[in-house]
Amino acid sequence: AAIVENSNSAPTVEIDFDSNTFIELATGRATSGELRKKIKLSGDTALGELVVGALNMMI
């Protein structure tokens, strides 16, 4: 990975949600399906769904 000063290309997907939603996803308190109304996806929404569905990092 490298720092990019400026990119002329649009992002493949944009994912937007608040910090409480992130905590719920990251700790496995709720699934992305349960929180879907709190998550805004634009661009490649299928990719966004996969990313959000894989955010649980609790072991």
PyMOL commands that set and color helices and strands:
alter all, ss='L'
color gray80, all
select helices_A, chain A and resi 19-26+36-38+45-53
alter helices_A, ss='H'
color red, helices_A
select strands_A, chain A and resi 13-16+40-43
alter strands_A, ss='S'
color yellow, strands_A
deselect
rebuild
show_as cartoon
